[in-house]
Amino acid sequence: MGRDGKAKCRPFMFCFEKDNKLWFCTNNQKDVYKDIQVNPKIEISVSSPSYAWIRLNGEAVFEDNKEVKEGCMSNPIVKGQYNSADNPIFEVFYLKDAHAVIADFSGNPPKEYNL
């Protein structure tokens, strides 16, 4: 939910799993960062080329984790945007109490996971 009270759908780059946490990154100058500060409950959805999809929701928890930031730098897109893990606008977060639903058009029931 945006600060304007309207529903928002925004893309996020998944960085990796570390210490049983799913890590993502963003820029603290973006509206999405400001929106998540107000309401940290988020949901992310991604579809595969074979039309299966995942919906992943939880509470975004921002952490100034140097090791995670360094790990994100291994992605050339992240490295190109932020140049360094020390960039002051570079933020990382994980999903607390994450819940995933994986579904497709097969007619089979969706699979659900608590992460």
Residue pairs with C-beta under 8 A, 6 or more apart in sequence:
1 7
1 8
1 35
1 39
2 8
2 31
2 35
3 31
3 34
3 35
3 38
8 32
8 35
9 45
10 32
12 24
12 25
12 26
12 44
13 24
13 25
13 75
13 77
13 78
14 22
14 23
14 24
15 23
15 24
15 25
15 68
15 71
15 72
15 75
15 78
15 92
16 23
16 71
16 72
17 23
18 67
18 68
18 71
20 115
21 94
21 95
22 56
22 94
22 95
22 98
22 115
23 68
23 71
23 72
23 92
23 93
23 94
24 44
24 60
24 92
24 93
24 94
24 95
25 69
25 72
25 78
25 90
25 91
25 92
25 93
26 32
26 33
26 36
26 91
26 93
27 33
27 81
27 82
27 89
27 90
27 91
28 88
28 89
28 90
28 91
29 89
33 91
36 42
36 60
36 62
36 93
40 59
40 60
40 61
41 57
41 58
41 59
41 60
42 57
42 58
42 59
42 60
42 95
43 55
43 56
43 57
44 55
44 56
44 57
45 53
45 54
45 55
45 56
46 53
46 54
46 56
47 53
50 104
51 104
51 105
52 102
52 103
52 104
53 102
53 103
53 104
54 100
54 101
54 102
55 100
55 101
55 103
56 95
56 98
56 99
56 100
57 95
57 98
57 99
58 95
58 96
58 97
58 98
58 99
58 115
59 95
59 96
59 97
60 93
60 94
60 95
60 96
61 93
61 94
61 95
61 96
62 91
62 92
62 93
63 92
63 93
63 94
65 92
66 85
68 92
69 85
69 86
69 90
69 92
70 85
72 78
72 85
72 90
72 92
73 79
73 82
73 84
73 85
82 89
82 90
84 90
95 115
97 114
98 114
98 115
99 112
99 113
99 114
99 115
100 112
100 113
100 115
101 110
101 111
101 112
101 113
102 110
102 111
102 112
102 113
103 110
103 111
